[in-house]
Amino acid sequence: MKFREVNFDGLVGPNHNYAGLAEGNLASTTNGKNTSHPKAAALQGLEKMKALFDLGLTQGVLPPLQRPDLACLKKLGFSGNPKKIISKAASSAPELLAAVYSSSSMWTANAATVSPSCDTKDIRLHLTTANLNSNFHRSIEADHTHFNLKQIFSNKKLFEVHQPLPQTEELADEGGANHMRLSSKDFSKGLELFVYGKEKGRVSSKRYSARQHLSASRSIIRQHKLTEKNSFLIRQNPKVIDQGVFHNDVISTSNGNFLLTHETAFSSQKKTLNSISELFLERCHEQLLIKSVKSQELSVEESINSYLFNSQIVTLDNDSMILIAPEECRQSTKTKAVIDSIIADAKYPVSQVKYFDLKQSMSNGGGPACLRLRVLMNDKEIQAVNQSFLFTNKLYKKLKKWVKKHYRDDLAPKDLADPFLYEEILTALDELSQILRAPKLYPFQRY
Ligand code: SUG
């Protein structure tokens, strides 16, 4: 059976803003309090979806969540009508208002961890919605994202969408950002890599907290019904977490039989790569191709600035691979040299690069790979997905028009106190749910 990857990109919400909420994510803390450009952000994201669709790939869309999350502010003791809640929160707890206003659901690599049916013992596709326990503004995404994923992957015979793991630090889970799947060229045989940063009883990073807990990764392996032969746990190098590598997808990525990583990404890197190669050969009967970029070629700092490892690598219908990289990679001489050398080297399967302007998302630490959830499916499964969430030229045109109509050009931190913004967003989301033919998509439409 033929498998193909569907990338579900997060549609950037009209509330896209810079609030400096994500400790250890240097772009977020550096740009916190800057003015954002929601319209430009959403259009940049849409152009990436369109380009991948035009390359012949199957593309999906995940909608932005309802923000501000006033139900959450109510749980925190705010009361009254929306206008009153917003104005009280703006004056007495602006950090909470910023958290419930975050557009962070756009980074759908963090929506869930996905294991395709060709890996799981019950031959169903398993998704575990990420609890995003490491940051308050992200943890409040989990239940809503879970609801949306259940609408999209509703066929229980083919899909199982697991609840987020319990909201505790000891089960902190960041979804696909800490998960990679290596596979045979045709994707049918895979080895799933679970990269964790912290574990009970062992000192981890010192400056910034690691986000993914070993117990969470183990739980997902169990509930996705993976085996020892097709799953492998890897410890992230605490030193790079302290340099700003807050997710594994900031320092490594993979596609099919190709692993692109930095030489400092993992603890005991040499041993780890040897084990992966052996397991891969056993499982996929192919040689794993690894490009481990040396610090001399590209420092960790420059890797974070240019976000090379947050590129998407995708396989086209003619089996060639293409790198979908942020524009920042082209502008960094050293990063561009690494990319050019990979493309020039016949040993590696990547034969092309396309650069994308995703500056609005990048300024919050979200590159091309953060913006998408990878879901590998066969044709039957793709047909069973709620088709309203699959990208078409028609949907592209509608979404573009919708963004242009509803989104602000600029959003400064003080604008979050503006009660008209709240109304504007609800109007926009209401129309979006019509475009996506999902009239009860948002809590304000259900309760
Ligand atoms: O969780 N940024 C996100 C970026 C997520 C990137 N995703 C992946 N690497 N897969 C985060 O750190 C910043 C929000 C703000 O500061 O306004 C933020 O949440």
Boltz pocket constraint, residues with backbone or C-beta under 6 A from the ligand:
constraints:
  - pocket:
      binder: B
      contacts: [[A, 17], [A, 18], [A, 19], [A, 20], [A, 21], [A, 22], [A, 25], [A, 28], [A, 29], [A, 32], [A, 102], [A, 104], [A, 107], [A, 109], [A, 110], [A, 138], [A, 177], [A, 246], [A, 247], [A, 249], [A, 250], [A, 364], [A, 365], [A, 366], [A, 367], [A, 369], [A, 370], [A, 371]]
      max_distance: 6.0
